[in-house]
Amino acid sequence: MKLLLEQDVKGTGKKGEIVEVSDGYARNFLLPRKLATPADAQAINAANIQKSAAAHKKFQAGVAARDLAKQLEGAEVTVKAKVGENGHLFGAVTGKEISSALLEQKQVEVDKKKISLAEPIRALGEYNIRISIYENTFANIKVIVEKC
């Protein structure tokens, strides 16, 4: 029996897929629990439309991410931090501070989790930071840490 899955079913398929299952499995498990509906022509057409819409949305997100990467590539951001007598920072500069500096100085909102720091910045100077914007889309920025 052909069914359109309404939810992910372990061992059978993911939501939106059209699967071929045995009649008993369909009648006794999938249909009573509303995990699937019979795959008639209308359901198959609706599933295909949803798949194409999701693919288009993903493509548009990729295009927007590449534009953002071009905008950010090579940008310089200045972060001010408190410094002790020996030149070391009180605390560290993390992705959160870099994200807020990008928003303030470049009017670009980047999630702090997408800013990859091997380790937190604990000294004054210039640092090259890589930002993961989307799947396989990255931008390199320069972060300048100054004392306030």
N, C-alpha and C positions, 0 to 999 in steps of 0.2 A: 504494500500500500504506500502511495506517495503522500507525504505530509510536509507541511510548512512549519518549521519550528518557531514557536513563539518565545522560547527561552533557550539558553544554553542547556544541553543535556549531555552529561558526561558519557562518552563512548558512542554517542550518536551524531552530534553535530552542534553547531553554534546557531544562535538566534538569526532568523532570516534565511537559513539554508533550506533547500528542498531535499528531503532524504527519502530513501526507499527502505521501509522497515516491514517486518512480518505483520500480518493482520492481527495476531494475538497481542503482540507488543503494543500496537497502536490502539486497539480496542480496550485493553485492560490496564495500560499504564499511561501512555502519552495523552490520549484524548480525555479520559476522566480527570486528569490533573491539570488540564488546560495548558499542557506544555507544547501542544501542536494542534494544527487545524488541518483538515483535508486539503490537499493541494489541487484545487480546481483551477481553471484558466484565470479567473479573476485574482486568486491568491498568488499565483505564479507571476502575473503581470505586476501586481503591487510589490512583490518582493524584488523584481527586477528594477522597478522604478526607485525603490529605496536604495538598492545597491548602487545604481548610477548616481543618485543624489549624494550618497556618502562619498563616492569616488570623486565627484566634482568638488565637494566641500574640502576634501583632503588636498586636492590639487590647488584650490584657491588659498588654503592655509600655507602650502609650500611656496607659492608665488609671493604671498605677503611676507613670509619669513625671509626669502631671498632679498626682497626689497629692504627689509629692516637690516639684514646683514650688510648690504652695500652701504646703507646710511651709517651704520656703526663702525665699519671697518676703518681702523686707524684713528679713531676718535680718542681724544685725551680728556680724562676726567681727573679733577683735583679733589682729594679727600683730605680734610684737615683733622688732625688728631693731637691729643695732649702728649707731650714728650717729657721724659725725665731728664735729669742732669747729664746722664751718659749717652743720650741720644736714642734710647730705646723708648718705645711707645708704652703708655699705660694701657694695658689690654692689647687688642689687636684690631686690625682692619679686616672685616669679614665681607662676605657676599652681600649682607644686608646694607652695610654702609656704601658699598659700591653701587648697589641697585638704587638706593635713594639719591646718590650723587648723579647717576645717569638721569634719573627722573627730573632732578632739579636743574642740571646744567644742559642736558640735551633734549629734554621733554620726551624721553623714550622710557617706557615702562618695561623692565626686564625682571622676571622672577629671580629671587636671590638663589634659588636652587639650581638655576641654569648657569650661574657664574662658577666656573671651576677654578678653585684655588688648591694647589697641592698642599699647602699649609697656610694658616692665617698670616697676614703681613704684620710683622712685629718691629719694623725699622723704617726710617724715612728713606725716600728714594723713588725711583721709577720702576714700575713693574709691568710686564706684558701679561695680560689676562685673556683667556679664551672663554668666550660665551657660547654656549650651545643654545641656539635659537629654536631649531626644529630638527627633525630627522636629517642627519647629514648636512646641516646648515650651521656654520659657525662664523663668528666674527672675533677678531683680535682687537683689543683696545689697550691703551696705555693708561695706567693708573699712577698718578703722581701723589705721593703722600707727603704732606707738608705739616709743619707744626702750627698750631693755632695760638 
